[in-house]
Amino acid sequence: MTEPLRYTKAGRPAALRALLLVLVFSLPIALAVRPVTDPDIWSHLRHGQWIVEHRAVPLVDAFSLRAAGKRWIAYSWLFEVLVYGLYESLGLPGLVLYTAGLALVVAWALLGLMDRVQPDSAISCILCAGGMLAMAPLLVHPRPWLLTIVFFIAETALILEARQGSERRPFLLLPLLFALWANVHLQFVYGLFALGVAAVEPLVEEGGDPHSRGRRFRRMLALLGLCGVATLLNPYGIRIYLAVYDAGAAIHPSLYLQEFQAPQLRSIFDWIMLAVIVGGVFVLGRKGRIRSWPGMLLASGVALAFRTARDVWFGVVAALVVLGTHVPRARETGGRLSGRWRLGVAATVALVVVSLGSARAGRGRLEASLAETFPVGAAAEIERRGISGSMYNHYDWGGYLMWRLPGLLVSVDGRAPIHGDARILRSVATWAGQEGWDSDPELLEAAVVIGERKSALVSLLRGDARFELAYEDGVASVFIPRR
């Protein structure tokens, strides 16, 4: 006789819920456990090292020759101290641990949000998995935006509570969240924007009691004010908003930074992102509730997501809230899996972690991949020769060289606001060998030039009598000027 299927309280087989949970929590591991190829993590490590050594946050730049003494606000200082500590303790696996761990936290937070707005456990798991795939290009890099995604999801859940009349938890937790967020990543301003949209909602919605809407407006406005004050609890105080201004003043980062460009729609993940956002817009259009907070948030998310690839998470989370709220449920609200099923899910996910970690994130494999991506051998040769002063380097390698050769000042690195569009575009043109490359003052004044072996500038320097090839391997070439 066949044994009947065991069901969760939601009416679905427990095995199905467990299988979907394994999928949801295995996805971030499969995406994030990989070699470290992000060019910006190294400047974060250097900043974290400087902060730990000086027991203070920097006020001016001390890492680049041309920008030395210019205002520099390390707005991600707490993240930088965290990843520096992980690297000092574990090396490259520490960076993989940060990325995979935060990707798992994103999945957990997103699933919690979906469970809040969608009672059907299977649908919430499917929506969460779709969201993770839509944000996949962002989940594979050890960046502070992983923490921003977690904070934004948590904020969204708390705002939903506040809209339903909850008085205590949002007023207690949201200011604490923003106090932490303002020390981790500059995109806390996106969170303030989402709160501002929630405050405006009662003024633009139709129907309902005017007195009740006025009360909700005042409550949300007070919450926005509290969170704004909480963002000042950082080492820079009100000056943190100078960093917001500096970031906004960079006019043309999309010309040389891929993450600031619009999504190219060339990968499967981009198309999944498009499907999630278009699905949210379609469902919202059918319901006709554009003036609700989720609707206004989604409209803002669409503008951000299709403007810069770095911000697709905003549109994806907003679209998932709309989808989770309006997609019809197939089962009634239910409880959680039993302890035995949860233990099985945890054991299966742990097995995935161990398997992928040993296959992709062994120390030897990570170091070999690093040497194939960054100028590891070239940096060692420069260090051996004891060269000091300034170097001329490509934009993508500035962060690594800043970290690997702290005794030298880089010409340019990934901090676009501090270098400015004009200097960065000049550097890009020089490395491309465009007209005027041979009169670039930063190139001519550098103590050493280090570049990708196959770059146009390296090819030109081989035939330039003013420079001597001092080192070359399969990745990089090093030139020393003949003085």
C-alpha positions as CSV (number, residue, x, y, z in Angstrom):
1,M,0.0,0.0,0.0
2,T,1.4,3.4,-1.0
3,E,2.2,5.7,1.9
4,P,0.4,9.1,1.7
5,L,2.4,12.2,1.0
6,R,3.1,14.4,4.1
7,Y,1.9,17.9,3.7
8,T,2.9,21.2,5.3
9,K,0.2,23.3,6.9
10,A,0.0,25.1,3.6
11,G,-1.4,22.1,2.0
12,R,1.5,21.3,-0.3
13,P,3.8,18.3,0.0
14,A,6.6,19.0,2.4
15,A,9.0,17.4,-0.1
16,L,8.1,20.1,-2.7
17,R,8.7,22.9,-0.3
18,A,12.0,21.4,0.8
19,L,13.1,20.9,-2.8
20,L,12.3,24.5,-3.6
21,L,14.2,25.7,-0.5
22,V,17.2,23.7,-1.6
23,L,17.0,25.4,-5.0
24,V,16.6,28.9,-3.5
25,F,19.6,28.5,-1.1
26,S,21.8,26.6,-3.6
27,L,21.5,29.3,-6.3
28,P,23.6,32.0,-4.5
29,I,26.3,29.4,-3.7
30,A,26.4,28.3,-7.3
31,L,26.6,31.9,-8.4
32,A,29.0,33.4,-5.8
33,V,31.6,30.7,-5.2
34,R,34.1,31.6,-7.9
35,P,37.6,33.1,-8.3
36,V,38.0,36.8,-7.3
37,T,38.1,38.9,-10.5
38,D,36.5,42.1,-9.3
39,P,39.0,45.0,-9.9
40,D,37.5,47.2,-7.2
41,I,37.9,45.0,-4.1
42,W,41.6,45.7,-3.9
43,S,41.1,49.4,-3.3
44,H,38.6,48.6,-0.6
45,L,41.2,46.3,1.0
46,R,43.8,49.1,0.8
47,H,41.4,51.6,2.5
48,G,40.5,49.0,5.2
49,Q,44.2,48.5,5.8
50,W,44.8,52.2,6.1
51,I,41.9,52.7,8.5
52,V,43.1,49.8,10.7
53,E,46.7,51.1,10.8
54,H,45.8,54.7,11.4
55,R,42.7,54.0,13.6
56,A,40.9,56.7,11.7
57,V,39.0,57.3,8.5
58,P,40.7,59.2,5.7
59,L,39.7,62.8,4.9
60,V,41.9,63.3,1.9
61,D,43.4,61.0,-0.7
62,A,46.7,59.4,0.0
63,F,46.8,56.7,-2.7
64,S,47.0,58.6,-6.0
65,L,49.6,61.1,-7.2
66,R,47.4,63.5,-9.0
67,A,44.5,63.3,-6.5
68,A,46.8,63.5,-3.4
69,G,45.3,65.9,-0.8
70,K,42.0,66.0,-2.6
71,R,38.9,65.4,-0.4
72,W,38.2,61.7,-0.1
73,I,35.4,60.3,2.0
74,A,35.6,56.5,2.5
75,Y,31.9,56.1,2.7
76,S,32.2,52.3,2.8
77,W,34.7,52.3,5.6
78,L,32.9,49.7,7.7
79,F,32.7,47.3,4.8
80,E,36.3,47.9,4.0
81,V,37.4,47.1,7.6
82,L,35.3,43.9,7.4
83,V,36.7,42.6,4.2
84,Y,40.3,43.5,5.2
85,G,39.8,41.5,8.4
86,L,38.5,38.5,6.4
87,Y,41.5,38.8,4.0
88,E,44.0,39.0,6.7
89,S,42.5,36.0,8.5
90,L,41.7,33.7,5.5
91,G,43.3,35.2,2.4
92,L,41.5,35.0,-0.9
93,P,39.0,32.4,0.5
94,G,37.9,35.1,2.9
95,L,36.7,37.3,0.0
96,V,34.8,34.3,-1.5
97,L,33.3,33.7,2.0
98,Y,32.0,37.2,2.1
99,T,30.5,37.1,-1.3
100,A,28.8,33.7,-0.9
101,G,27.7,34.4,2.6
102,L,26.1,37.7,1.7
103,A,24.5,36.1,-1.4
104,L,22.9,33.6,1.0
105,V,21.7,36.3,3.3
106,V,20.1,38.1,0.3
107,A,18.3,34.8,-0.6
108,W,17.1,34.4,3.0
109,A,15.9,38.0,3.3
110,L,14.2,37.9,-0.1
111,L,12.4,34.7,0.7
112,G,11.2,36.2,4.0
113,L,9.8,39.2,2.1
114,M,8.1,37.0,-0.4
115,D,6.6,34.8,2.3
116,R,5.2,38.0,3.8
117,V,3.4,39.2,0.7
118,Q,2.6,35.8,-0.9
119,P,1.0,33.1,1.3
120,D,1.6,30.3,-1.2
121,S,5.0,28.9,-0.2
122,A,5.7,27.4,-3.6
123,I,5.1,30.7,-5.4
124,S,7.2,32.6,-2.9
125,C,10.1,30.2,-3.5
126,I,9.7,30.5,-7.3
127,L,9.6,34.4,-7.1
128,C,12.7,34.4,-4.8
129,A,14.6,32.1,-7.2
130,G,13.7,34.3,-10.1
131,G,14.8,37.4,-8.2
132,M,18.2,35.8,-7.4
133,L,18.8,34.9,-11.0
134,A,17.7,38.4,-12.1
135,M,20.3,39.9,-9.7
136,A,23.0,37.3,-10.5
137,P,25.5,39.6,-12.1
138,L,25.6,41.6,-8.8
139,L,25.8,38.7,-6.5
140,V,29.2,37.4,-7.8
141,H,31.4,40.4,-6.7
142,P,32.6,41.2,-3.1
143,R,31.1,44.6,-3.1
144,P,29.3,46.7,-0.4
145,W,26.2,46.7,-2.6
146,L,25.5,43.1,-1.3
147,L,24.8,44.7,2.1
148,T,22.8,47.4,0.5
149,I,20.5,44.8,-1.2
150,V,20.0,43.1,2.2
151,F,19.2,46.4,3.9
152,F,16.8,47.4,1.2
153,I,14.9,44.2,1.4
154,A,14.7,44.5,5.2
155,E,13.6,48.2,4.8
156,T,10.9,47.1,2.3
157,A,9.4,44.6,4.8
158,L,9.4,47.2,7.6
159,I,7.7,49.8,5.4
160,L,5.0,47.3,4.5
161,E,4.5,46.9,8.3
162,A,4.3,50.7,8.8
163,R,1.8,51.0,5.9
164,Q,-0.4,48.5,7.7
165,G,-0.5,50.6,10.8
166,S,2.4,49.0,12.8
167,E,3.7,51.7,15.2
168,R,6.6,50.1,17.0
169,R,8.9,47.9,15.0
170,P,9.5,50.2,12.0
171,F,10.2,53.2,14.3
172,L,12.6,51.1,16.3
173,L,14.4,49.1,13.6
174,L,14.5,51.4,10.6
175,P,16.7,54.1,12.3
176,L,19.1,51.5,13.5
177,L,19.2,50.0,10.0
178,F,20.0,53.4,8.5
179,A,22.7,54.1,11.1
180,L,24.5,50.9,10.0
181,W,23.7,51.4,6.3
182,A,25.3,54.9,6.2
183,N,28.6,53.4,7.4
184,V,28.6,50.6,4.8
185,H,27.5,52.0,1.4
186,L,26.5,55.3,-0.1
187,Q,23.4,53.9,-1.6
188,F,21.6,54.4,1.7
189,V,20.2,57.4,-0.1
190,Y,18.1,54.9,-2.2
191,G,16.6,53.7,1.1
192,L,15.8,57.3,2.1
193,F,14.2,57.7,-1.3
194,A,12.0,54.6,-0.8
195,L,10.9,56.0,2.6
196,G,10.1,59.4,1.0
197,V,7.9,57.6,-1.6
198,A,6.1,55.9,1.3
199,A,5.6,59.3,3.0
200,V,4.1,60.8,-0.2
201,E,1.8,57.9,-0.9
202,P,-1.1,59.1,1.4
203,L,-1.1,62.5,-0.4
204,V,-1.6,61.0,-3.9
205,E,-3.8,58.0,-3.3
206,E,-7.5,58.2,-4.0
207,G,-10.3,57.4,-1.6
208,G,-10.2,56.5,2.0
209,D,-10.6,58.7,5.1
210,P,-8.7,62.0,4.7
211,H,-8.0,62.1,8.4
212,S,-6.5,58.6,8.3
213,R,-4.4,59.5,5.3
214,G,-3.1,62.7,7.0
215,R,-2.2,60.7,10.1
216,R,-0.3,58.1,8.0
217,F,1.5,60.9,6.1
218,R,2.7,62.5,9.4
219,R,3.8,59.2,10.8
220,M,5.8,58.2,7.7
221,L,7.3,61.7,7.5
222,A,8.4,61.5,11.1
223,L,9.9,58.1,10.3
224,L,11.8,59.5,7.3
225,G,13.1,62.3,9.6
226,L,14.3,59.8,12.2
227,C,16.1,57.7,9.6
228,G,17.7,60.8,8.0
229,V,19.1,61.8,11.4
230,A,20.3,58.3,11.9
231,T,22.5,58.4,8.8
232,L,24.5,61.2,10.5
233,L,25.8,58.6,13.0
234,N,29.0,58.0,11.0
235,P,32.6,59.2,11.4
236,Y,32.0,61.9,8.8
237,G,28.7,63.2,10.1
238,I,26.9,65.5,7.7
239,R,29.9,65.4,5.4
240,I,28.8,61.9,4.2
241,Y,26.4,63.8,1.9
242,L,29.4,65.5,0.3
243,A,30.3,62.0,-1.0
244,V,26.7,61.8,-2.5
245,Y,27.3,65.1,-4.2
246,D,30.8,64.0,-5.5
247,A,29.2,60.8,-6.9
248,G,26.5,62.7,-8.7
249,A,29.0,65.2,-10.1
250,A,30.7,62.5,-12.2
251,I,29.0,63.1,-15.5
252,H,30.3,60.4,-17.8
253,P,31.1,57.3,-15.8
254,S,29.0,55.3,-18.3
255,L,31.7,55.9,-20.9
256,Y,34.3,53.9,-19.1
257,L,32.5,51.9,-16.3
258,Q,30.4,48.9,-17.4
259,E,28.4,48.8,-14.2
260,F,27.2,52.3,-14.8
261,Q,26.0,51.5,-18.3
262,A,22.4,50.3,-19.1
263,P,21.9,46.5,-19.1
264,Q,23.1,45.1,-22.4
265,L,20.5,42.3,-22.5
266,R,23.2,39.8,-23.7
267,S,23.0,37.2,-20.9
268,I,20.3,35.0,-19.7
269,F,20.3,36.8,-16.4
270,D,19.6,40.1,-18.1
271,W,16.6,38.6,-19.8
272,I,15.3,37.1,-16.5
273,M,15.7,40.5,-14.9
274,L,13.6,42.0,-17.8
275,A,11.0,39.3,-17.4
276,V,10.6,40.0,-13.7
277,I,10.3,43.7,-14.1
278,V,8.0,43.6,-17.1
279,G,5.9,41.0,-15.2
280,G,5.6,43.4,-12.3
281,V,4.6,46.3,-14.5
282,F,2.0,44.1,-16.3
283,V,0.4,42.9,-13.1
284,L,0.4,46.4,-11.7
285,G,-1.2,47.8,-14.9
286,R,-4.0,45.3,-14.7
287,K,-4.7,46.1,-11.1
288,G,-4.7,49.9,-11.8
289,R,-2.9,50.7,-8.5
290,I,0.0,52.8,-9.8
291,R,-0.4,55.3,-7.0
292,S,0.2,52.7,-4.3
293,W,3.7,52.6,-2.7
294,P,4.7,49.4,-4.4
295,G,3.6,50.9,-7.7
296,M,5.5,54.1,-7.2
297,L,8.5,52.2,-6.0
298,L,8.4,50.0,-9.1
299,A,8.1,53.0,-11.4
300,S,11.3,54.4,-9.8
301,G,12.9,51.0,-10.0
302,V,12.3,50.7,-13.7
303,A,14.0,54.1,-14.2
304,L,17.0,53.0,-12.2
305,A,17.3,49.5,-13.5
306,F,17.4,50.5,-17.1
307,R,19.7,53.4,-16.5
308,T,22.6,51.5,-14.8
309,A,23.2,47.8,-14.5
310,R,24.5,48.3,-11.0
311,D,21.0,49.3,-9.8
312,V,18.9,46.5,-11.2
313,W,18.3,45.2,-7.7
314,F,16.1,48.1,-6.9
315,G,13.7,47.4,-9.8
316,V,13.8,43.6,-9.2
317,V,12.9,43.8,-5.5
318,A,10.1,46.3,-6.2
319,A,8.7,44.1,-9.0
320,L,8.8,41.0,-6.8
321,V,6.8,42.8,-4.1
322,V,4.2,43.7,-6.7
323,L,4.1,40.1,-8.1
324,G,4.0,38.6,-4.7
325,T,1.1,40.8,-3.6
326,H,-1.0,40.3,-6.7
327,V,-0.3,36.8,-8.1
328,P,-3.2,34.6,-7.0
329,R,-2.3,32.0,-4.4
330,A,-3.0,28.3,-5.0
331,R,-3.1,27.2,-1.4
332,E,-4.0,28.7,2.0
333,T,-1.5,30.3,4.3
334,G,0.5,27.6,6.2
335,G,3.3,27.0,8.6
336,R,6.9,26.0,8.3
337,L,8.5,22.7,7.6
338,S,9.0,20.3,10.4
339,G,12.4,20.1,12.1
340,R,13.4,17.0,10.2
341,W,12.7,18.6,6.8
342,R,14.6,21.8,7.8
343,L,17.6,19.7,8.9
344,G,17.5,17.9,5.5
345,V,17.4,21.2,3.6
346,A,20.3,22.6,5.7
347,A,22.4,19.4,5.2
348,T,21.8,19.4,1.4
349,V,22.7,23.1,1.1
350,A,25.8,22.4,3.2
351,L,26.8,19.6,0.8
352,V,26.5,22.0,-2.1
353,V,28.7,24.5,-0.3
354,V,31.4,22.0,0.4
355,S,31.3,20.5,-3.1
356,L,31.5,23.9,-4.9
357,G,33.9,25.3,-2.4
358,S,36.4,22.5,-2.9
359,A,36.0,22.6,-6.7
360,R,36.1,26.3,-7.3
361,A,37.5,28.1,-4.2
362,G,40.6,26.2,-3.2
363,R,43.5,28.5,-2.3
364,G,45.6,27.3,-5.1
365,R,42.9,27.7,-7.7
366,L,42.1,31.2,-6.4
367,E,45.7,32.3,-6.6
368,A,46.2,30.9,-10.1
369,S,43.1,32.7,-11.3
370,L,44.4,35.9,-9.6
371,A,47.7,35.6,-11.5
372,E,45.8,35.2,-14.8
373,T,43.7,38.3,-14.1
374,F,45.9,40.8,-12.4
375,P,49.6,41.8,-12.8
376,V,50.9,39.6,-9.9
377,G,54.3,38.8,-11.4
378,A,54.8,42.4,-12.6
379,A,54.0,43.8,-9.2
380,A,56.5,41.4,-7.6
381,E,59.2,42.5,-10.1
382,I,58.6,46.2,-9.3
383,E,58.8,45.4,-5.6
384,R,62.0,43.5,-6.1
385,R,63.6,46.5,-8.0
386,G,62.6,48.8,-5.2
387,I,61.0,51.4,-7.5
388,S,59.4,54.3,-5.7
389,G,57.4,57.3,-6.7
390,S,54.4,57.1,-9.0
391,M,53.3,54.6,-11.6
392,Y,51.3,54.9,-14.8
393,N,48.6,52.2,-14.8
394,H,45.4,51.3,-16.5
395,Y,42.1,52.2,-14.8
396,D,41.1,48.5,-14.2
397,W,44.4,47.7,-12.4
398,G,44.6,50.8,-10.2
399,G,42.9,49.2,-7.2
400,Y,45.0,46.1,-7.3
401,L,48.3,48.0,-7.6
402,M,47.2,50.4,-4.9
403,W,46.8,47.3,-2.6
404,R,49.8,45.3,-3.8
405,L,52.3,48.2,-4.1
406,P,51.5,50.6,-1.2
407,G,54.8,52.3,-1.6
408,L,53.9,53.6,-5.1
409,L,51.2,56.1,-6.0
410,V,48.8,55.0,-8.8
411,S,47.9,57.3,-11.6
412,V,44.2,56.4,-11.7
413,D,41.9,53.8,-10.0
414,G,38.3,53.0,-9.7
415,R,37.3,55.9,-7.6
416,A,35.7,57.9,-10.4
417,P,34.6,60.9,-8.3
418,I,38.0,61.7,-7.0
419,H,39.8,61.6,-10.4
420,G,37.1,63.2,-12.4
421,D,35.9,62.5,-15.9
422,A,38.6,64.5,-17.7
423,R,41.5,62.6,-16.2
424,I,39.9,59.2,-16.6
425,L,39.0,59.8,-20.2
426,R,42.5,61.1,-20.9
427,S,43.9,57.9,-19.4
428,V,41.5,55.7,-21.4
429,A,42.6,57.5,-24.6
430,T,46.3,57.1,-23.8
431,W,45.9,53.4,-23.1
432,A,44.0,53.1,-26.4
433,G,47.0,54.7,-28.2
434,Q,44.9,57.6,-29.5
435,E,46.4,60.8,-30.8
436,G,48.4,62.7,-28.1
437,W,49.3,59.6,-26.1
438,D,53.0,60.3,-26.4
439,S,52.5,63.7,-24.7
440,D,50.5,62.6,-21.7
441,P,52.2,64.2,-18.8
442,E,51.3,61.5,-16.3
443,L,52.9,58.9,-18.6
444,L,56.1,60.9,-19.1
445,E,56.5,61.7,-15.4
446,A,55.9,58.2,-14.0
447,A,58.7,56.2,-12.4
448,V,57.3,53.0,-13.9
449,V,54.6,52.1,-16.4
450,I,52.7,48.8,-16.0
451,G,50.0,47.7,-18.5
452,E,48.3,44.7,-20.0
453,R,50.7,43.0,-22.5
454,K,48.2,43.2,-25.4
455,S,47.2,46.8,-24.9
456,A,47.7,49.4,-27.6
457,L,49.9,51.6,-25.3
458,V,52.2,48.7,-24.5
459,S,52.7,48.0,-28.2
460,L,53.6,51.6,-28.8
461,L,56.0,51.8,-25.9
462,R,58.0,48.8,-27.3
463,G,59.1,51.1,-30.1
464,D,59.5,54.3,-28.0
465,A,63.2,55.0,-27.3
466,R,62.2,56.9,-24.1
467,F,61.2,53.7,-22.4
468,E,62.9,50.4,-21.6
469,L,61.0,47.1,-21.3
470,A,62.0,45.8,-17.8
471,Y,59.7,42.9,-17.4
472,E,57.0,40.9,-19.3
473,D,54.9,37.8,-18.7
474,G,51.7,36.5,-20.2
475,V,49.6,39.1,-18.4
476,A,51.6,42.4,-18.0
477,S,54.5,44.4,-19.3
478,V,56.6,46.8,-17.2
479,F,58.5,49.8,-18.7
480,I,61.0,52.0,-17.0
481,P,61.7,55.5,-18.5
482,R,65.2,56.2,-19.6
483,R,66.2,59.3,-17.7
